[in-house]
């Protein structure tokens, strides 16, 4: 498997990117309209969240038809046009494949409910439920019609888990991947793919809500090799594949991504985005733990580098509040913080992912009331927080900080009403910052142009794309630093994660180096350097 490590991926949440019909919901034609913008940024591939027919109980991750387009977003002709126009701009598309479960409205589940034993074998239907807990709360089992049996759903009750042990299930799912491959898609993101390897006999597991019973099981690797062989692996070098790994380990992510195993190109893990959780709980307020963040980056960076694994690097996605609000004093240092966060992953080892709006420094929306939120997880969490004794103000403050809607607000294009996203009423209220923070204003600004430089450096300098990763300044309490090395070249990357300046001693070898990139002007390399608030600085050695 030969992965082009110089590529950068841009994630679009289609519902919120650009609406061309005035119905308040983004669509495929809106993506086509903005492809020149993405080309100017310099990205190579666009990952789209699900746009398939769906009851939308889980924002499209509950799929009722894997090979069609939800009419809200357009039709197959729009999709084919988007792929063709993308290619003209040097941009390919990565689609979300949700193959662990399907909607209970999918014909497979409906036929199973109607008594078809062939389709009942597509699912986990048992006489007795186990003690597993759904990732959305409550039991992971629900009654299977009026049969007295139960079916497994690790997520919402409307998302029935598929049994990969059944060869007919695998055949159907491989056909789905091949359908989109034949449509010209060149990337696949596999949703919670490390959960597909359930045991033949499902047993109780009181540890950690049952997760050890179905997470990262050895058979997952067998399934991924089969998936690879039967679908994208036929032209593996042309494809980029990424697995979203739930509660995973470094050891497994190495196995998932080592080229000679022919499983996936890279893996997402989420450990670094839990460093502002109090006692591991999301719905809490806590400053981020820099020590934990730094150690996670170093441990994963070093281990993946030494064992030839490959990571997907990211700060933001459709399920996370904006990283700027989490890690940066945005009132005083939005530009510096945004560029520092960008450099800390774009200069690291792995494939960087940019989430829409990140490249212009978009912020959480700063909503005024719970009426502004649409996300079912947030609405449920608010009620639970109240039941736990929080005041309405305390509960709302937590939702403001942690809601998934923070990243799902419409893309901010200009200063016109609704940020230029729609001529109608947006499905989700636009963030308050749009008059100041929008593409029109930011496209020549310090954040967007810095992203352009980082993307260009990855293409121009094999060291950035392919070099090894080695932790540096491991004892620092506010600087996250690492070294990259390839052949005769070395790169030292320093990232100050705080608004407080700090003086650092530059290793002797690097004192003769040159500044490759910094988010502050006029930096001279010397024995000691004072890193300013949220400064990032990369020093290059060798030609």
KESE-748262 format. One record per residue (C-alpha): residue number from 1; x, y, z. Coordinates in steps of 0.2 Angstrom, whole numbers, plus 5000, padded with zeros to 4 digits. Layout:
residues N
  seq    xx    yy    zz
  NUM     X     Y     Z
...
end
This chain:
residues 543
  seq    xx    yy    zz
    1  5000  5000  5000
    2  5008  5016  4995
    3  4999  5031  5003
    4  5003  5049  4997
    5  5008  5057  5013
    6  5008  5074  5006
    7  4989  5075  5005
    8  4978  5085  5016
    9  4959  5082  5019
   10  4945  5094  5022
   11  4929  5089  5031
   12  4912  5095  5026
   13  4897  5093  5036
   14  4885  5094  5020
   15  4870  5101  5030
   16  4879  5116  5035
   17  4891  5120  5021
   18  4882  5130  5007
   19  4863  5130  5003
   20  4859  5134  4985
   21  4840  5131  4986
   22  4834  5142  5000
   23  4828  5128  5011
   24  4840  5131  5024
   25  4850  5115  5022
   26  4867  5114  5013
   27  4867  5103  4997
   28  4879  5095  4984
   29  4877  5110  4972
   30  4883  5121  4987
   31  4899  5110  4988
   32  4901  5112  4969
   33  4900  5131  4970
   34  4913  5131  4983
   35  4926  5120  4975
   36  4937  5134  4969
   37  4938  5140  4987
   38  4944  5123  4992
   39  4957  5123  4978
   40  4963  5140  4984
   41  4966  5133  5001
   42  4976  5119  4993
   43  4967  5103  5000
   44  4967  5087  4990
   45  4952  5077  4996
   46  4935  5082  5004
   47  4927  5070  5017
   48  4908  5072  5017
   49  4898  5066  5032
   50  4883  5055  5027
   51  4871  5062  5014
   52  4861  5045  5011
   53  4843  5043  5014
   54  4840  5042  5033
   55  4827  5045  5046
   56  4841  5057  5054
   57  4840  5050  5071
   58  4859  5051  5072
   59  4862  5065  5059
   60  4863  5053  5045
   61  4873  5039  5053
   62  4857  5029  5053
   63  4857  5024  5035
   64  4841  5017  5027
   65  4848  5016  5009
   66  4867  5015  5006
   67  4867  5018  4988
   68  4856  5033  4986
   69  4856  5052  4989
   70  4845  5060  5002
   71  4834  5072  4991
   72  4838  5085  5004
   73  4855  5086  4997
   74  4852  5083  4979
   75  4852  5068  4967
   76  4864  5056  4959
   77  4867  5068  4945
   78  4873  5081  4957
   79  4884  5069  4965
   80  4892  5064  4949
   81  4894  5082  4944
   82  4902  5086  4960
   83  4915  5071  4958
   84  4919  5077  4940
   85  4921  5096  4945
   86  4931  5091  4960
   87  4943  5081  4949
   88  4945  5097  4937
   89  4950  5106  4953
   90  4962  5092  4959
   91  4951  5087  4973
   92  4944  5069  4976
   93  4930  5064  4988
   94  4930  5053  5003
   95  4914  5046  5009
   96  4908  5040  5026
   97  4904  5022  5026
   98  4894  5017  5041
   99  4895  4998  5041
  100  4894  4993  5059
  101  4875  4996  5059
  102  4861  5002  5048
  103  4844  5011  5052
  104  4830  5000  5058
  105  4821  5007  5043
  106  4833  4999  5031
  107  4824  4985  5020
  108  4836  4972  5028
  109  4829  4976  5045
  110  4811  4978  5039
  111  4812  4961  5031
  112  4819  4953  5047
  113  4805  4961  5057
  114  4793  4953  5044
  115  4799  4936  5048
  116  4812  4933  5034
  117  4825  4922  5042
  118  4838  4926  5029
  119  4838  4944  5035
  120  4836  4940  5053
  121  4854  4932  5052
  122  4860  4950  5046
  123  4858  4956  5064
  124  4861  4950  5082
  125  4844  4943  5088
  126  4845  4934  5105
  127  4833  4927  5117
  128  4842  4936  5132
  129  4851  4953  5132
  130  4868  4955  5139
  131  4873  4968  5151
  132  4881  4979  5138
  133  4877  4998  5138
  134  4873  5008  5123
  135  4885  5022  5119
  136  4870  5033  5119
  137  4864  5027  5136
  138  4853  5013  5142
  139  4853  4995  5137
  140  4862  4990  5120
  141  4847  4979  5117
  142  4829  4983  5112
  143  4814  4971  5109
  144  4814  4964  5092
  145  4796  4967  5087
  146  4784  4957  5097
  147  4794  4941  5095
  148  4800  4941  5114
  149  4818  4942  5107
  150  4830  4956  5107
  151  4842  4965  5094
  152  4859  4973  5098
  153  4861  4991  5095
  154  4878  4999  5102
  155  4871  5016  5097
  156  4853  5022  5096
  157  4839  5009  5096
  158  4836  5014  5078
  159  4853  5008  5073
  160  4854  4989  5072
  161  4871  4982  5073
  162  4876  4971  5058
  163  4883  4953  5060
  164  4899  4953  5050
  165  4901  4934  5054
  166  4888  4932  5041
  167  4896  4931  5024
  168  4880  4938  5016
  169  4882  4953  5026
  170  4900  4956  5021
  171  4895  4953  5003
  172  4882  4966  5003
  173  4893  4979  5012
  174  4907  4976  5000
  175  4895  4979  4986
  176  4891  4996  4994
  177  4909  5001  4994
  178  4912  4996  4976
  179  4896  5005  4971
  180  4904  5022  4977
  181  4921  5017  4971
  182  4914  5014  4953
  183  4906  5032  4955
  184  4924  5039  4956
  185  4926  5041  4975
  186  4944  5039  4980
  187  4943  5039  4999
  188  4933  5030  5012
  189  4931  5034  5031
  190  4924  5019  5040
  191  4913  5024  5055
  192  4917  5015  5072
  193  4925  5001  5061
  194  4934  4993  5076
  195  4917  4988  5083
  196  4912  4976  5069
  197  4921  4960  5077
  198  4908  4954  5089
  199  4910  4936  5096
  200  4899  4922  5090
  201  4892  4920  5107
  202  4889  4937  5116
  203  4892  4936  5134
  204  4890  4948  5149
  205  4904  4960  5152
  206  4902  4972  5167
  207  4918  4980  5164
  208  4917  4998  5156
  209  4899  4996  5150
  210  4904  4980  5140
  211  4916  4989  5129
  212  4930  4975  5130
  213  4917  4962  5123
  214  4916  4971  5106
  215  4930  4983  5104
  216  4946  4980  5094
  217  4943  4961  5094
  218  4956  4951  5084
  219  4944  4946  5070
  220  4942  4965  5065
  221  4959  4964  5057
  222  4953  4949  5047
  223  4937  4958  5041
  224  4947  4973  5036
  225  4959  4963  5026
  226  4944  4955  5017
  227  4936  4973  5014
  228  4953  4979  5007
  229  4955  4964  4995
  230  4937  4964  4989
  231  4935  4983  4987
  232  4948  4998  4987
  233  4963  4986  4988
  234  4961  4982  4970
  235  4968  4999  4966
  236  4975  5002  4984
  237  4988  5015  4979
  238  4974  5027  4972
  239  4964  5026  4988
  240  4965  5034  5005
  241  4955  5025  5019
  242  4953  5030  5037
  243  4945  5020  5051
  244  4936  5029  5065
  245  4942  5019  5080
  246  4931  5020  5096
  247  4941  5018  5113
  248  4956  5010  5103
  249  4974  5007  5108
  250  4990  5011  5099
  251  4994  4993  5097
  252  4979  4990  5087
  253  4980  5006  5077
  254  4998  5001  5072
  255  4991  4984  5066
  256  4976  4993  5057
  257  4988  5004  5047
  258  5005  4996  5044
  259  5006  4995  5025
  260  5011  4977  5023
  261  4995  4971  5032
  262  4983  4978  5019
  263  4970  4985  5031
  264  4968  5004  5031
  265  4979  5019  5026
  266  4976  5027  5043
  267  4966  5028  5059
  268  4957  5041  5070
  269  4958  5041  5088
  270  4950  5053  5100
  271  4960  5052  5117
  272  4967  5070  5115
  273  4950  5077  5114
  274  4945  5071  5131
  275  4959  5081  5141
  276  4946  5094  5146
  277  4934  5081  5153
  278  4932  5080  5172
  279  4935  5062  5178
  280  4932  5056  5160
  281  4915  5064  5159
  282  4911  5075  5144
  283  4897  5085  5152
  284  4908  5094  5164
  285  4918  5111  5164
  286  4937  5110  5166
  287  4952  5118  5159
  288  4962  5107  5147
  289  4976  5096  5155
  290  4991  5101  5145
  291  5002  5087  5152
  292  4989  5074  5147
  293  4988  5082  5130
  294  5007  5083  5127
  295  5010  5065  5133
  296  4996  5058  5122
  297  5003  5066  5107
  298  5021  5061  5111
  299  5016  5043  5115
  300  5005  5040  5099
  301  5018  5050  5088
  302  5033  5040  5094
  303  5025  5023  5094
  304  5016  5025  5077
  305  5033  5032  5070
  306  5043  5018  5077
  307  5031  5004  5071
  308  5027  5012  5054
  309  5008  5015  5058
  310  5000  5030  5052
  311  4988  5042  5061
  312  4974  5054  5055
  313  4978  5071  5064
  314  4964  5083  5068
  315  4958  5095  5081
  316  4940  5097  5075
  317  4925  5087  5068
  318  4906  5087  5067
  319  4906  5079  5085
  320  4917  5091  5094
  321  4916  5109  5100
  322  4928  5121  5091
  323  4946  5117  5097
  324  4949  5136  5098
  325  4936  5138  5112
  326  4944  5123  5121
  327  4962  5127  5120
  328  4965  5145  5117
  329  4961  5162  5124
  330  4951  5167  5109
  331  4946  5184  5116
  332  4964  5190  5115
  333  4974  5178  5104
  334  4962  5170  5091
  335  4974  5172  5076
  336  4989  5166  5086
  337  4980  5152  5094
  338  4972  5146  5078
  339  4989  5145  5068
  340  4998  5137  5083
  341  4985  5123  5084
  342  4986  5121  5065
  343  5005  5120  5065
  344  5005  5107  5079
  345  4997  5094  5068
  346  5001  5099  5050
  347  5020  5098  5054
  348  5018  5082  5063
  349  5018  5064  5057
  350  5001  5059  5050
  351  4988  5065  5038
  352  4980  5082  5043
  353  4962  5084  5042
  354  4954  5102  5042
  355  4936  5104  5048
  356  4926  5117  5038
  357  4928  5134  5046
  358  4944  5129  5055
  359  4954  5138  5042
  360  4946  5155  5045
  361  4946  5153  5064
  362  4927  5150  5067
  363  4921  5149  5085
  364  4907  5141  5095
  365  4891  5150  5091
  366  4888  5157  5108
  367  4869  5153  5108
  368  4858  5162  5120
  369  4846  5148  5125
  370  4842  5129  5124
  371  4830  5133  5110
  372  4844  5137  5099
  373  4851  5119  5100
  374  4845  5105  5088
  375  4857  5091  5094
  376  4848  5077  5103
  377  4863  5072  5113
  378  4864  5090  5120
  379  4845  5091  5123
  380  4846  5075  5133
  381  4861  5080  5143
  382  4853  5096  5148
  383  4839  5087  5156
  384  4851  5075  5164
  385  4861  5089  5171
  386  4846  5097  5179
  387  4841  5080  5186
  388  4858  5079  5194
  389  4855  5096  5203
  390  4863  5108  5192
  391  4854  5125  5190
  392  4847  5130  5173
  393  4861  5142  5171
  394  4875  5130  5176
  395  4868  5116  5165
  396  4866  5129  5150
  397  4885  5134  5153
  398  4890  5116  5151
  399  4880  5113  5135
  400  4887  5130  5128
  401  4905  5123  5130
  402  4902  5104  5125
  403  4888  5103  5112
  404  4891  5095  5096
  405  4881  5109  5088
  406  4896  5120  5091
  407  4904  5113  5076
  408  4888  5111  5065
  409  4883  5129  5064
  410  4882  5135  5046
  411  4899  5140  5037
  412  4902  5158  5038
  413  4905  5165  5020
  414  4901  5183  5022
  415  4893  5197  5032
  416  4876  5196  5023
  417  4861  5188  5033
  418  4864  5171  5039
  419  4883  5173  5034
  420  4879  5169  5016
  421  4875  5151  5020
  422  4857  5152  5014
  423  4843  5164  5007
  424  4831  5155  5018
  425  4830  5150  5037
  426  4845  5140  5042
  427  4842  5123  5049
  428  4853  5128  5064
  429  4856  5146  5069
  430  4872  5154  5063
  431  4885  5158  5076
  432  4886  5176  5083
  433  4903  5179  5076
  434  4899  5179  5058
  435  4900  5198  5055
  436  4918  5198  5060
  437  4923  5180  5056
  438  4919  5175  5038
  439  4928  5169  5022
  440  4926  5186  5014
  441  4936  5194  5028
  442  4948  5180  5032
  443  4954  5174  5015
  444  4968  5186  5015
  445  4970  5185  5034
  446  4983  5177  5045
  447  4974  5161  5048
  448  4969  5156  5031
  449  4985  5161  5023
  450  4995  5151  5037
  451  4985  5136  5032
  452  4989  5138  5014
  453  5008  5139  5019
  454  5007  5123  5030
  455  4998  5113  5016
  456  5011  5119  5003
  457  5025  5114  5015
  458  5019  5096  5016
  459  5019  5095  4997
  460  5036  5104  4995
  461  5046  5096  5009
  462  5046  5076  5010
  463  5053  5079  5028
  464  5036  5086  5033
  465  5026  5072  5024
  466  5036  5057  5028
  467  5049  5061  5042
  468  5050  5051  5058
  469  5043  5058  5075
  470  5053  5061  5090
  471  5047  5069  5106
  472  5056  5085  5112
  473  5056  5096  5127
  474  5046  5083  5136
  475  5047  5091  5153
  476  5040  5108  5147
  477  5024  5113  5156
  478  5018  5124  5142
  479  5028  5119  5126
  480  5023  5105  5115
  481  5038  5101  5104
  482  5044  5087  5093
  483  5057  5083  5080
  484  5055  5076  5062
  485  5069  5068  5053
  486  5072  5062  5035
  487  5088  5058  5027
  488  5100  5073  5031
  489  5086  5085  5036
  490  5079  5088  5053
  491  5065  5099  5059
  492  5061  5105  5077
  493  5044  5111  5080
  494  5040  5122  5095
  495  5022  5126  5100
  496  5018  5137  5115
  497  5000  5132  5121
  498  4998  5147  5133
  499  4996  5166  5132
  500  5011  5167  5143
  501  5028  5170  5134
  502  5041  5157  5139
  503  5060  5157  5136
  504  5067  5141  5129
  505  5085  5134  5126
  506  5087  5129  5108
  507  5098  5114  5106
  508  5115  5118  5099
  509  5113  5109  5082
  510  5097  5119  5079
  511  5105  5136  5083
  512  5113  5135  5065
  513  5096  5131  5058
  514  5084  5142  5048
  515  5066  5147  5053
  516  5054  5136  5041
  517  5038  5144  5047
  518  5032  5154  5062
  519  5016  5164  5066
  520  5026  5178  5072
  521  5037  5189  5062
  522  5056  5193  5063
  523  5061  5177  5072
  524  5080  5175  5074
  525  5087  5158  5079
  526  5099  5159  5094
  527  5104  5150  5109
  528  5088  5156  5118
  529  5072  5161  5111
  530  5057  5169  5119
  531  5041  5161  5113
  532  5027  5173  5113
  533  5009  5169  5117
  534  5003  5154  5107
  535  5018  5155  5096
  536  5023  5141  5084
  537  5040  5140  5077
  538  5048  5127  5066
  539  5068  5127  5064
  540  5075  5117  5049
  541  5092  5109  5048
  542  5100  5103  5032
  543  5096  5107  5014
end
